[in-house]
Amino acid sequence: MPGAVVVIPTYNEKETITAIVDRILAADSEVHILVVDDNSPDGTGQIVDGIAASNPRVNVMHRTEKNGLGTAYVNGFGWALEQGYDYIIEMDADGSHQPEELSRLLKLLDGGANLAIGARWIPGGKTENWPWYRQLISRSGTTYARMMLSSKLHDITSGYRGFSADTLRALDLSKLDSAGYCFQIELAWLVERSGGVVREFPITFVERLEGHSKMTTGIVVEALSKVTSWGIASRLGRIPKSQPLANRAS
Ligand SMILES: Nc1nc2c(ncn2[C@@H]2O[C@H](COP(=O)(O)OP(=O)(O)O[C@H]3O[C@H](CO)[C@@H](O)[C@H](O)[C@@H]3O)[C@@H](O)[C@H]2O)c(=O)[nH]1
């Protein structure tokens, strides 16, 4: 089944999930959706079961407990690769990423990018109503990753991104060791250092109107400590060489 699938990890998103699913289905008449729900106590998984029962473009993966955004994506990617999708896209459930910007992302993947990232911190990108301290954490995270990991990216923590399936298939996702949001940094860095083509495009990131962020201090600490240790290991030559990604454009 060729085409694109949007993978949405969810934990307690009952206020937001129906609207984002509807918006994605309306924004692109072909794209499919996989919601990876961690047994949300608020019944998010059951809401999506209801939608999936009447719409074959919508799928649900039920996990037994809250196990972090990183592992939710790895499980979701595994399913998507098995199903044979060509492009695999990440999106938050809360409406902060705009499905109406999907066509831009898909165009970059069609053009040969291994990874396309919706970026807030490049010309044309912006945030709406995002608290100043969240902007600070996000910008500092990218600046720190650029310094420690020699990353060239301007929004390495962004969760609005898409991969070609061959890219994810070529990478050893079982080696990723981030549970939380620093998964975004780890995976983008892996694509970068494997010589993959990464394209950033400007997005408008809108603070959620309902529900609340699952960001915790523990998630920030995990990101800080992992980026520091990866940076040191990389300087000491202790990061194993990754298999170079094939050039998709050729
Ligand atoms: N399955 C699952 N989903 C989770 C978990 N933790 C968070 N999520 C889901 O992951 C998405 C992002 O979580 P939010 O809590 O809404 O993130 P944010 O703070 O608003 O967003 C920032 O960080 C994200 C993580 O990188 C970014 O994706 C996003 O763009 C933004 O920068 C939401 O759909 C949320 O339900 C988990 O343990 N398990």
PDBQT file of the ligand as one rigid body, heavy atoms in Angstrom, charges set to zero:
ROOT
HETATM    1  N1  LIG A 301       2.145   7.489  23.087  1.00  0.00    +0.000 N 
HETATM    2  C1  LIG A 301       2.700   8.492  23.769  1.00  0.00    +0.000 A 
HETATM    3  N2  LIG A 301       2.519   9.762  23.364  1.00  0.00    +0.000 NA
HETATM    4  C2  LIG A 301       3.096  10.758  24.078  1.00  0.00    +0.000 A 
HETATM    5  C3  LIG A 301       3.871  10.524  25.226  1.00  0.00    +0.000 A 
HETATM    6  N3  LIG A 301       4.307  11.725  25.697  1.00  0.00    +0.000 NA
HETATM    7  C4  LIG A 301       3.804  12.664  24.859  1.00  0.00    +0.000 A 
HETATM    8  N4  LIG A 301       3.063  12.086  23.896  1.00  0.00    +0.000 N 
HETATM    9  C5  LIG A 301       2.370  12.721  22.773  1.00  0.00    +0.000 C 
HETATM   10  O1  LIG A 301       3.363  13.383  22.019  1.00  0.00    +0.000 OA
HETATM   11  C6  LIG A 301       2.827  14.554  21.417  1.00  0.00    +0.000 C 
HETATM   12  C7  LIG A 301       3.691  15.760  21.825  1.00  0.00    +0.000 C 
HETATM   13  O2  LIG A 301       3.555  15.954  23.229  1.00  0.00    +0.000 OA
HETATM   14  P1  LIG A 301       3.231  17.402  23.846  1.00  0.00    +0.000 P 
HETATM   15  O3  LIG A 301       3.328  17.285  25.302  1.00  0.00    +0.000 OA
HETATM   16  O4  LIG A 301       2.002  17.967  23.247  1.00  0.00    +0.000 OA
HETATM   17  O5  LIG A 301       4.486  18.198  23.316  1.00  0.00    +0.000 OA
HETATM   18  P2  LIG A 301       4.740  19.770  23.424  1.00  0.00    +0.000 P 
HETATM   19  O6  LIG A 301       5.384  20.003  24.701  1.00  0.00    +0.000 OA
HETATM   20  O7  LIG A 301       3.561  20.557  23.078  1.00  0.00    +0.000 OA
HETATM   21  O8  LIG A 301       5.640  19.855  22.132  1.00  0.00    +0.000 OA
HETATM   22  C8  LIG A 301       7.004  20.078  21.901  1.00  0.00    +0.000 C 
HETATM   23  O9  LIG A 301       7.841  18.912  22.030  1.00  0.00    +0.000 OA
HETATM   24  C9  LIG A 301       7.509  17.865  21.184  1.00  0.00    +0.000 C 
HETATM   25  C10 LIG A 301       8.388  16.633  21.349  1.00  0.00    +0.000 C 
HETATM   26  O10 LIG A 301       9.510  16.767  20.589  1.00  0.00    +0.000 OA
HETATM   27  C11 LIG A 301       7.586  18.291  19.778  1.00  0.00    +0.000 C 
HETATM   28  O11 LIG A 301       7.074  17.217  19.022  1.00  0.00    +0.000 OA
HETATM   29  C12 LIG A 301       6.755  19.523  19.540  1.00  0.00    +0.000 C 
HETATM   30  O12 LIG A 301       6.943  19.970  18.234  1.00  0.00    +0.000 OA
HETATM   31  C13 LIG A 301       7.102  20.606  20.509  1.00  0.00    +0.000 C 
HETATM   32  O13 LIG A 301       8.356  21.114  20.271  1.00  0.00    +0.000 OA
HETATM   33  C14 LIG A 301       1.366  14.647  21.886  1.00  0.00    +0.000 C 
HETATM   34  O14 LIG A 301       0.557  14.114  20.877  1.00  0.00    +0.000 OA
HETATM   35  C15 LIG A 301       1.358  13.785  23.150  1.00  0.00    +0.000 C 
HETATM   36  O15 LIG A 301       0.089  13.230  23.453  1.00  0.00    +0.000 OA
HETATM   37  C16 LIG A 301       4.040   9.159  25.656  1.00  0.00    +0.000 A 
HETATM   38  O16 LIG A 301       4.695   8.843  26.648  1.00  0.00    +0.000 OA
HETATM   39  N5  LIG A 301       3.443   8.201  24.888  1.00  0.00    +0.000 N 
ENDROOT
TORSDOF 0
